[in-house]
Amino acid sequence: MRARRLFGLAAAASLLLGLTACAAPAVEPAPTATGPVVAFYGDSYTRGTGASATDKRWSSIVSAERGWQEINRSENGLGFVNRRASMGPGLDDIPAQIIADDPDLVFVTMGLNDNFSYDRAADRIRETIDSDLQRLREGLPDARIVVVEPFWYTADRPGSVDVIAGWVEDAAARIGADHIAGASHWLDGHYSDSADSWMASDGLHPNDTGYAYLAERMDAALGALDPPL
């Protein structure tokens, strides 16, 4: 590396409205970091919605521990298909932005929101997973790509959660990317209706405790990769 730089339609609509209302975090590399440039392509769970500050989100915790220069291009409500066409010029093609960033390492943590489009767009979701990952590989042939099983936020798990997770894993294998399994279960037992909830007041996103735990699990998963990160 170069060291340079569910619930139903009502619930789905409520989730989307909540995700699109928050201010965007900075996407520039951390000025004090001198390690590899790392780009994050994800949804609100990687953007850090629900955290008290951007440095409390799991991506920033992991990046700070490793001296990575974080570029976080995650967006609320974003999926491989979900909200993609409504985000306006540039934001509708975040993979192109990440390719232009020329990072050393790319994290893909997408798929949660596509569960809300699954019944009407399953084929398109699968095709776009393949297309996005293939574009990232072709556009960044020297970058290491880490694809994470989509996160999940409630004890209720529609069948689409595991189907989409399987498509993501298969697409990662096709481009020779690292894959981290199990992330959809990392908050099990700590959802909004749990006695020991780690969710923010919106009931949809982790709070600081939840993000710290996601960072802990991600740290362990990255250490188990071959070679480790």
Protein Blocks (a to p, Z undefined) as FASTA:
>chain_A
ZZfbnopamlmmmmmmmmmmpccddfbdcfkbcbdcddddddfklnopoiabfklpmklm
mmmmnopacddfbdehiafknoklmnoghjlmmmlmmmmnopabdcddehjlmmmmmmmm
mmmmmmmmmmmmmmmmmmmmmbccdddddddfbfbdcfklmmmmmmmmmmmmmnopacde
hklmmmgoiafkbmbdcbdfkomaccfklmmmmmmmmmmmmmmpccdZZ
